Amino acid sequence: MAAVQVRSLPDDVYQALVCAAQEDDRSIAQQVTVFIKQGLARRQGLSPSVTGVVDEASGAVYPSHRVRRAAVLQRLEEQHEKGNLVLSINTDEIDDIIREGYEERAERTMSCLS
């Protein structure tokens, strides 16, 4: 895969990029790739292709990790309600998974807002 380096990117553009990446739960590199793909598609007169996160289980493409997680949780809840899902982890382990990285995400979000 090719690498691209951008020099002299204005601070306000970089901050907007960081915020967009955080909102879409992507790395900056992933967000730049999405923006480039969308821009090139528009330039060629095409509608921007669906770019995002692929759910390995269903093959569905979601615009961000956040949207994919919500869909996965919804499917799990539906399976659980039907009795097709038995969880082998306890609620403390689930809480740990949910909170994993929370402080880092909160700090990034606050830096984006300031």
Secondary structure, 3 states (H helix, E strand, C coil): CCCCCCCCCCHHHHHHHHHHHHHCCCCHHHHHHHHHHHHHHHHCCCCCCCCCEECCCCCCEECCHHHHHHHHHHHHHHHHHCCCCCCCCCHHHHHHHHHCCHHHHHHHHHHHHC
